[in-house]
Amino acid sequence: MERAISSPLLTPLDPAKLAEIVETALDEDKAEEIVVIDLAGKSSFADCMVVASGRSARHVAALAERLTERLRAVGLRVKVEGLGACDWVLLDAGDVVVHLFRPEVRAFYNLEKMWGAPAPASFGALAQTDAEPADVQDSGPEGARAEWALRQING
């Protein structure tokens, strides 16, 4: 894609520079397990994806709001989805897409695996503590599995 992102306050930004700005901002705001995934040649919707976790729904909301403010302050149009529940917030900044998750929701969806990036080390601990109970794995109606999954997502 390699189209430049221009703004009235900055010289045009390429996707790699924008991803670096996003990563730095998230790090300053104490986001956890920040992963930058290069999508160039893999996707038509973005050149780069940034995935990060907040410690709680409130932290995810704060990360999303602060990052949106920072990107808009430099003249970028940012679309935000999911700010109501704050389990998973998506920020679309053009060539860079940002996914902010609560840790257990991030482990459940595992976007890193989908895009061929290594999963954060904490996924191993979450997989062990949040594993399906044996009674849900072995037998039982699909309703039991769905209820278990919803409990994991909703905490």
C-alpha positions in Angstrom: 0.0 0.0 0.0 2.8 2.4 0.9 0.6 5.5 0.5 1.7 8.4 2.7 -0.6 9.7 5.4 -0.6 13.5 5.4 -1.8 15.9 8.1 -1.7 19.6 8.4 0.8 19.4 11.3 3.2 16.7 10.2 5.0 15.9 7.1 3.5 12.8 5.4 3.8 9.7 7.5 4.5 6.3 6.1 2.8 3.3 7.8 6.0 2.2 9.5 6.5 5.6 11.1 2.8 5.8 12.2 3.1 2.3 13.7 6.2 3.5 15.6 4.3 6.5 16.9 1.4 4.3 18.0 3.7 1.8 19.7 5.5 4.6 21.6 2.3 6.2 22.7 0.9 2.8 24.0 4.1 2.1 25.8 4.0 5.5 27.5 0.5 4.8 28.6 1.5 1.4 30.1 -0.1 -0.9 27.6 1.1 -4.4 28.0 2.4 -7.0 25.4 2.5 -4.6 22.5 3.0 -6.5 19.2 3.4 -4.8 15.8 2.5 -7.0 12.8 3.5 -6.1 9.3 0.6 -6.7 7.0 2.2 -5.3 3.8 1.4 -7.8 1.0 -0.9 -9.8 3.3 -3.9 -7.5 3.5 -5.6 -4.8 1.5 -7.1 -3.0 4.5 -3.9 -1.9 6.3 -0.1 -2.1 6.1 0.4 -2.6 9.8 -1.5 -3.9 12.8 -0.7 -3.1 16.4 -2.1 -5.3 19.1 -1.9 -4.5 22.8 -3.5 -5.3 26.2 -4.8 -3.1 29.0 -5.0 -4.5 32.5 -8.8 -3.9 32.8 -11.7 -2.5 30.8 -11.0 0.9 32.3 -7.4 0.8 31.2 -8.4 -0.3 27.7 -10.8 2.6 27.5 -8.1 5.0 28.7 -5.5 3.7 26.2 -8.0 4.0 23.4 -9.1 7.5 24.3 -5.5 8.8 24.8 -4.3 7.2 21.5 -7.3 8.6 19.6 -6.6 12.1 21.0 -2.9 11.9 20.1 -3.6 10.7 16.5 -6.3 13.3 16.0 -4.0 16.0 17.3 -1.6 15.4 14.5 -4.4 15.6 12.0 -5.3 11.9 11.4 -8.8 10.7 11.1 -9.4 7.8 13.5 -12.4 5.6 13.6 -13.1 3.8 16.9 -15.2 0.7 17.6 -16.0 -1.1 20.8 -15.4 1.7 23.3 -18.7 0.9 25.0 -17.7 -2.5 26.5 -13.9 -2.0 26.3 -13.2 -5.7 26.0 -11.8 -5.2 22.5 -11.4 -1.7 21.0 -10.5 -1.2 17.4 -8.9 2.0 16.2 -8.6 2.5 12.4 -6.0 5.1 11.6 -5.8 4.4 7.9 -2.8 2.2 7.1 -2.4 1.3 10.7 -5.1 -0.6 12.6 -4.9 -0.9 16.4 -6.5 -3.6 18.5 -6.7 -3.0 22.3 -7.9 -5.9 24.5 -8.4 -7.1 28.0 -5.8 -9.9 28.4 -8.3 -12.8 28.5 -10.2 -11.5 25.5 -7.0 -11.2 23.6 -5.9 -14.7 24.4 -9.4 -16.0 23.3 -9.2 -14.3 19.9 -5.4 -14.7 19.4 -5.1 -12.3 16.4 -1.3 -12.8 16.5 -1.7 -16.5 15.5 -4.2 -15.6 12.7 -1.6 -13.2 11.2 1.4 -15.4 11.8 3.0 -13.4 14.6 4.3 -15.0 17.8 1.8 -14.9 20.7 2.8 -13.1 23.9 4.3 -15.3 26.6 1.4 -14.6 28.9 -0.9 -16.6 26.6 0.5 -19.8 28.0 -0.5 -18.8 31.6 -4.0 -17.8 30.4 -4.5 -21.0 28.5 -3.7 -23.0 31.6 -5.9 -21.0 34.0 -8.8 -20.5 31.6 -8.9 -23.9 30.0 -12.3 -25.4 29.5 -13.5 -27.5 32.4 -13.4 -31.3 31.7 -17.2 -31.6 31.9 -17.5 -29.0 29.1 -14.8 -30.6 27.0 -15.9 -34.2 27.2 -19.6 -34.1 26.9 -22.6 -31.9 27.4 -24.7 -29.7 25.3 -23.2 -27.0 23.1 -25.0 -24.6 25.3 -22.6 -25.5 28.2 -19.6 -24.7 26.0 -21.1 -21.3 24.9 -21.9 -20.4 28.5 -18.4 -21.2 29.5 -17.0 -19.1 26.7 -19.1 -16.2 27.6 -18.0 -16.4 31.3 -14.4 -16.3 30.1 -15.0 -13.2 27.9 -17.2 -11.3 30.4 -15.0 -12.2 33.4 
